[in-house]
């Protein structure tokens, strides 16, 4: 039997991996909260979730709507992908790289594409959680290095 397959996961690494999976699950749930806000052409204040922008039942009327749907679709898909990596990847460091990449990409998209004037509750809490997830990802990476030595 291969020695690597028979080794159990370190307790601290397991705790961090489960914490990351829970935080990514919360991130996916936060995309159903108001993610962006603004004033419509009618002059009324409106808050939209990432799901509402990504999936528009009435269809997309312009190229800008399609670009926004792709952007907000990434807000939904990237945490889902990172969640599955954290749940399923127990042995390798791939989950750490995917997690760090997801955090950095999503945080940059929130800061630069949504902008501070349009941040709503869901995107603000998501940004704070992405900072926490990046910290836990660094802990997971360090726990895997310690385990190997």
Beta strands, then each sheet from edge to edge (+ up, - down):
strand 1: 34-39
strand 2: 45-49
sheet 1: 1+ 2-
end
